[in-house]
Amino acid sequence: MKLLVIGGGGREHALVWKLAQSPRVTHLWCAPGNAGTARETLAAGGTVENVAIGAEDLPTLISFARKNRPDLTVVGPDGSLALGIVDTFQAEGLRIWGPNQKAAQFESSKAFSQDFMERYGIPTARSRTFSDPTEARNFCAELGGRCALKADGLALGKGVILSQNLDEAEAAIQQLLVQRAFGEASRQIVVQEFLEGIEISLHALCDGSHVQILPSSQDHKRIGDGDQGPNTGGMGTYSPTPFLSDVAWEQVGHTVLDPWIRGCASEGIDFRGLIYPGVMLTSSGPRVLEFNARWGDPETQVYVTRLENDMVDLLEACLDGSLDRHPLRWSRQASVCVVIAGAGYPGSAERGKVIHGLDEIERLPKVKVFHAGTVLKEGQVITNGGRVLGVTAWDETLTAARDRAYAAVSRICFDGMQFRHDIAVKGIIG
């Protein structure tokens, strides 16, 4: 079968890598792809083909699909889903994996998802939505200034500001609501009470009626070691989290997802794809921070290196409503992903830097470098984004996987590269 993957980041490279392992796949395009996707080969023979079409250029993507007729299109980025790419392809009779525009609201509008959680009893933080700065300040004062202030719309994972006092909350309101730091995405904001605990990433495949919960993972969103500095799209992750047993993890998943799937049925939301709630484990139980309507990045990188199923089978089961007949199979090994970013990230990152050491790493066992912000130029791999690479390794223990990942990171070099040195430490010492 012929597949088209939409997107060009680390998540999409990870999906391409896993999908290419299926013997069912005879041709695979990635639009726009990156330097890493262009290097992948198919188990059935042949290589992945990058297509120079932006992930949000729906007219050109649909034109390409009409001409080439992929048997399945797989959507990676949240922006494409929010624009209604699934609805557009379905209207053309094209088979596509991912939530439709109505279902994608869980991520494209934090106000929508917050209201939904309150309607259906999904455990979450105390919160309110504001478009007026004065009203937002008053609510922050009620919370003592300890808040999470979030742009309502999509902001590339950077639209969240945490405040510890009223001065910091005021500065965040100025940045988000008054200065509109994220444009239309911060036309209104959601203000949540500050929750304390352990943050984890909950992922589940969904076929409209059933969910299959993926193993636990933990992302590291702040730019600096020890969770210091501004939020990013994710600086690294690991799976599984040793501080949660499989039974405890299933309980967390069902506490969140059972009322969620009932709510979807009540409101006529046909969610077929992957739902990803960020969850805080508090002393009072799990609390949902926000919903995402697609695979996490860099969580995808650790999941695909542990998943033993044929991913094509799982994605088709989501569309066919047969997910309950496809139990997930996972390696018992742990996986760790360390993100390498360019200088300036999470602000405006430097680009155009030559990356050295990648060929050497390709020969290392149990290591895979997933590309995010890269491009091929005159035979060299060049930086082309904020998050550049996701160095991923797996082994029998979390400590061994972490050591293997950082040993690989040490072989990579480009001007201005930055990365956290403490990915997975919480799982090892926690």
N, C-alpha and C positions, 0 to 999 in steps of 0.2 A: 504494500500500500504506500501511497505518497502522503507525506506529512509536510505541513507548513507551521513553523513556530514563529510567533510574533514577539519581537523584542530583541534587545541587544545587550542586556546586562548579565551579571553573574548568575542570576536566577535562570535566565534563558539558556546560558551555556550549560548549566547543570541539567536542565531539562533535555536539551539537545543530546548531551552525552548519554543520558539514561535511555532516551527514546531510540538512539542509534544502536543500542545493544539488542533491540528487539529483532528477531529474524523476520518479522512481518514487514519491516520497513525497508522498502526498495529505493526510495528517493526522499530526501529531506532538505527542505529549504528553510532558511532562517532570515527573517526580515526585521531589522537590517543586519543582525548578527554582529560579530566582532572578530578580532584576530584569533580568538580561541575556537569559536564555532567553525571557522573556516578550516581548521586543522583536524576536525573530527572525521572519522571514517565509520561506515555502516557495517554492522555484522554481516549483512547480506551482500556486501560489496559496494564499492563506490565511496564517494566523499560527500560531506555536507556542503551545500551551496548557499553562500550568502547572497541576499537580494537587497539591493540598495533602495529600500523603501522604508520610511520612518514608521514607527509603531503606531503613530496616531494619524497617519495619512490614509484615512479610510477609503477615499475614492480610488487611490492608486492600488491599495491592497486588494480591494474587491475586483478591480480590473485584472490584476495578476491572477487572482483565484478563478475568475471566470475563464481565463485563457488556459490555465494549467490544471484546473480541477483537482486540487488536493483531496484525498479521501477524508482527511481530518486536519483541521487547523487548531492549534493549541495556543492560547493567549496567555502571555506572561504579565505584562504591565497593568497596573491599576488604571492608568490614564486611558488606555485603549478600551478597557471594560466600561469605564464611566462614560465614554463617548458613545457607547452602544454598538461596538464592533460585532458582538454576538448577534444582536437583533438584525444588523445589516447583512451579515453572512447568511443567517437563517432565512431572511426574506428572499435570498437568491437560491435557496435550496441547497446551501453548502453546509456540511457537517462541521461544527465548531465546538470546542470545549472551553467552558468558562461561564460564569453567571451572566445573565442578560442585564440590561441597563437597570431595570427595576430592582433586581437582586443585588447589583453592584452598589446600590445606595448604602449598604452597610459600611462601605469604606468611603464612598464619595461624599457622604454627609455624616459627620459625627453627630450633628443634631438629630438626624433621623434615627441613627442607631441608638443614641442615648434614650430617646423617647420610646423606641421599640423595647429596649431592655426594661424600662420602667413599666410599660404596659403588660409585659408577660413575665414579670417577676424574675428576670435574670439578674443575679447578684452583681451590683456595680457600685460606683461611688456616688455620693450625693453630688448633684450637679445642676446647672442651669445654663441656658443658651441666651446670648446677648448680641445685640447690634448697637446698643447704646453704651458708650464708655462709662458714664456715670453709674448706670445700673450695674454694670460689671464690677466697678470699684466697690459699690455697696455690698455686693455678694462676697467679694474677696475679703472685705472687712469682717463679714459674718464668720468667715472661715479662718480668721486670724492671719490672713496673708499667706497661709500654707496651702498652695493651690497648684493644680495643673491647668494651664491655659492653652487651649488647642484651637487652631484654625479649623473651621467647619469643613472645608473642602480639602482636596488633595494638595500636599505640599512636599512631596518626595521624602516623606519620613522626617522632615525637619520642622514641621509646624507645631511642635509642642514645646512650651516653656514652663519649667518648674520654678515656683517661687517659694521662699521660706519666710517672707515677711511682706508687709504692705508696700514698702518701697519697691521691692522686686516685682510684686504683682502689678503695681502702677506702671513700671517700665515695660512690662510685658503687654499690658493693655495698649500702651502707646504704640509699641512696635506692631502689634497685630491689628488692632481695630482702627487706630488713628492714622498711622503711617501706611497701613495695608502692606506689610512686608511680603505677604504672599498673594497680593492682588485680590482677585475675586474669592480665592479660597479663604481669606480672612475677612470677608464681608460681614460675617458673624462668627462668634467664637463660643466654644463650650468651656465653661469653668467648672472644674471638678475639685472636690476635696482632695487633699494630698493623702495618698494611701501609703502605708509603710508595710514592708514585707519583702518577699522574694518574688521577682517578676519572672514569669516563664512564658513560653510561646506554645499555644495550643493550636494544632493543625488538625483538620478533619476533612476527608473527602465526602462529598454529598451528592446524591442522585435525585434530589427532590423529595425523597421520603426517608431515606436511610443515611446514617453517617458511619464512617469508619475512622476511628481516632488514631492518629499517628503517634509514635512515641514522644516522650517529653524532650524538649530542647530549651536552651536558654541563650538569648541574644544579649549582646553588649552594645547599647545604643550610644553611650557617651563617647566622645572622641578620645578622652585621655584615660590612662591607667587609674584604677580605683574609682571608676565612674565619675571622673571629673570633666568639666568643660561642657560645651553645647551638645545637643542631640544630633545624631547622624541617621543615615539610613540603616546603620548596623555595621559594627566594626569587628564582628566575629561571633561565633556561636559554637555550641557543642551539644551532642546528644548521645546517650540519654543523660538525664539529671540524676545522679546517684542518691540524692536526698529524698526521692519519691519512689516508693515501690510501684510495681505495675498495677496493683489493686488500688492504691491511693490515686494514681494517675487516672485510671478509668473513672473513679468517683468524681474527680475534678472535672473531667470531660463531660460526664453526664449531667452534673449539676448545672453546667453552662449550656450544653447543647440540647438537652431534652426540652426545656422550655423554649429554646430558640427555634427548633424544628416545628414545635406546635404553633408557635407564633407565625412562622412562615406559612403554614397550612391555613391558619385563620385569615391571613391577609392576602392570600393568593400569590405568594412569592414562590416561584418555582426555581429554587436555587440548585443549580447543577454545576459543580466545580469544587473549589476548595475554600473553606471558611477558616479564618485564622484570627481568633480572639487573643489579644494580649491579656494575660491574667496576672493579677497580683495575689499571691498567697499571703493573706493577712491572718492575724490572730483570731479573727472572726470568720475565717473561711475564705474561699476564692472570691475575688471581685474582678469583673471584666473592666479593663481600662479602655479598650476600643476594639472595633472589629476591622479586619482586613478581608477582602474578598478575593484573594489570590495567594499563591505561594509566597512565603516570606523570603527575604534575601538579607542575610546569608543562610537562613534555615534550610532552604532547598538543598544547598550544597552538602549539608551533613545528612539530610534524609536520603538523597539519591545514592549516596555511598553506602548506605545501610540497607536500602530496599532490595528485596530479592524477587519480588514480582516483576513480570513484564509490565512496564508502565503503560504501554498501549492498551493492554487488557483493562487496566484500572480506569483509564480515562474514558474508554468506550462504555464501561459499566456505569459510569456517572451519567452518561447521556442516555443509556438504555433503561435506567431504573433498576439495574440488577446488581448493584454494589454489594448487597447483602450476601450474594453468592460468591464473593471474591475476598476471602479473608486475607489480610495483609501479612506478609512474611518478612521478618527483619533479621539481619545479622545481629549476633550478640555482641559484636565488637562496638566500641565507642568511636565516634568521629568528631573531629575538631576542625573548625574553619577559622583561619586568621586572615582578616581583610587588610590589604595594603592599599593605602590611599595616597593621593598626590598632595604636594605642598599647597596649603591654603584651604583644603577641605576641613570642615563642611561649608565653608564659604566658597568663593570663586577659586577653583583649583587650577594649578598650572598644568598645561598640556604640552604635548610634543616632545616628551622625554623618551629617549631610547631605553628599553628595558633589557637588562643583561641577566643571564643565568637560567633562562627558561629551558633551553635545550638540555642542560645538565640535569635539571629536576625531572624531566620526563623519563629518565632512566631509573629514578628512585622507586622502590616498591611501596605500595600502599599510600601513595601520594598522588593527588591530582590538583593541578592549578586551574581554577575556573576563572576565565577572563570576564571583566566587567567593562571598564573604561579603557579599551584598547583598540588599535587599528593597525593594519599592516601597511607599511610604506617602504617601497624599495627593498622588500625582503626583510625589513626589521619590524619588530613589534614596538609600537609607540603608544605612550599614554594618551588617553582621549576622554578623560572624565575624572570625577572626584574619587570614587572608589574604583581602583584599577584592577586588582586581582583578589581572588579568594583562595588562599593556599589551604588545601584540605587534606587531612590525613586520617587514617583509621588504624586501630590496633586492638589488642585484647583488653587493654585497660585504658581508662581515660588519661592517666599519666603518660602511658606509652604513646598514645595517639597525639597528645599535646607535644611531647618531646619531638616526635617525628615531624609535626607541622612546623614547629619553630626551627628545626634543623633545616627544613626546606626554605623557610623564609630567609634564613641567613645567607642563602646562596643567590638571592635576588638583589639586584641593585639598579636603581635609577635615581636621578637627581631629585632631592626633596621628598623621597618616599617616607611615609610615616605609618606606624601600626601600633596597636596596643600590645603590651608585653604580658598581660595578665588574663588572656582568654582562657576560660575553663578553670581558673584557679578556684572560683567559688565552688565548683563541683568537687574539686580535689580536697580542699580543706574544710568544706562545709559539712 
